[in-house]
Amino acid sequence: MNSSVLTLLALSAFAAKSYPVDGIVVAVDPTARTMLVSHRPIGKYMGAMMMPFRVENAAQLTGLYPGVRIQFDLVVGKDRSVARNIRRSGGADVEIPPPKEKLKIGDPIPDFRLTDQQGRELRLDQFRGKVLAVNFLYTRCPLPDVCPRLAANFATLQRRFQQSLGKDLILLSVTVDPDYDTPPVLADYAKRWSADPRGWRFLTGDVAPLAAALGEVYWTDEGSIGHNSMTSVISREGRLVAVVEGSGYRVDQLAHLIARELEKGTRELEEEK
């Protein structure tokens, strides 16, 4: 290899910079070999935002789905950038096996019959045509970085999607302590978070089937309740489209997942016209 080629290779290597990225997948396009990612700030390069990344190895897109947390190396050259070394990063607060009934992305959500904070019976069919975001919490949760954070995130979403709430978007917070969290208790909790009952419902009753379907596992431990904090996004057609594990996600990442699902419905209505 002559010296000029070596010089070019050296310059190329010197010009490319690599940055570690931590984010949540919003969409995957294997054909275009890209993934849409809502990422945290990338040190010395860019702030937190949602943007598409072209991957160097298309095979690394296998197994990714909306909501999964990943890390990768963003290699930026003079004319292009690529994502390398993509790997899933555990985002769950507690690593425990998922229930056998846990749905896969794209599966239909089984019907449920639960009661909200105002004592109204709710079923899945009532929300056809609306995007749902579902999390699990309980009012006696003693850990500020778990249930209160999950509720605070939904409170932020309620403000962010104020125009869509109740009309195109419904937030559902399901208790994992249904024996204690009766409708009156949930009503008090809802007031604490200024929840709009038209678009943010707190549900109790036989929550076990829905929890199992969405991968939520909970248990009693020395008088308190432990759980793995799954947050799911459900399409207007009643199918699971995204899952975010744990309570440590950035609220804008969940907002990006919801916004994308809301946009799908808007585009479909425009196409029908």
C-alpha positions, 0 to 999 in steps of 0.5 A, a space after each residue: 500500500 503506497 504512502 498516499 493511500 495510507 495518508 487518505 486512510 489516516 485522514 479519514 479515520 481522523 475526521 470521523 468522530 464517535 459519540 455514545 448514544 442512549 435512547 428509545 426506539 420510536 420506529 424501525 424501517 429495515 428497508 431503508 436501514 434506519 431507526 427513529 430514536 428519541 435520544 438523550 443529549 449526546 455529549 459535545 454533539 447535540 441536545 436531546 431530540 427525536 431523529 432518524 439514524 442510518 445503521 451500518 449493519 441492517 441485521 442489528 435492527 432485528 428484535 428492535 421495536 417501539 419503546 425498547 431502550 438501546 445504546 449505540 455508537 454514532 460515527 460521524 464523518 465528513 459526508 455521512 453518519 452511521 449507527 454502529 454496535 447497537 445493543 439493547 440496554 436494560 431499562 427496567 427497574 427490576 429484572 424479572 421474567 415476563 408473564 407467559 400471557 405477555 403480548 408481542 408488539 402488534 398483538 390485539 389487547 384483550 378486552 377488560 372491564 375495570 372501574 375508574 376513579 368516578 365509579 364508571 365501568 370501562 371496557 376496551 371497546 369504549 376507546 376504539 379510535 383513540 390512542 391509549 397510554 397505559 401505566 401501572 402504579 399504586 397510591 401508597 407507593 413509598 418510592 418517589 422515583 417510581 409511582 410518583 414519577 410515573 404519575 408526574 410523567 402522565 401529568 406532563 403528557 396531559 399538558 403536552 397533549 391538551 388538545 388531543 386528550 379525551 378526543 384522540 388520546 386517553 391516559 390510563 393509570 392502572 393500580 396494582 393494589 386494587 384492594 386498597 385503591 378503591 374508586 374514592 381513593 383513586 379519585 383523591 389521588 387523581 386530584 393530587 395530580 390535577 387529572 382531567 377525568 375526561 382523558 386521564 382515568 385511574 382504574 381498579 378492579 380485576 387488573 390481573 389479566 390486563 397487567 399480564 397482557 402488558 407485561 406488568 408483574 407485581 408482588 407483595 414484599 414485607 407489606 409493600 408492593 413491588 412491580 416492574 413499571 411497564 408503560 404501553 402505547 395502544 393504537 386506535 385499533 386496539 393493538 400494542 404498538 410500543 412498550 417502555 420499561 421502568 420509570 427512568 425514561 424521559 417524558 419526551 421519549 414517551 411523548 414521541 411514541 404517542 405523537 407518532 401514533 396520533 400522526 398515523 391516525 391523522 394521515 389515514 383520515 387525510 388519505 380517506 378524504 
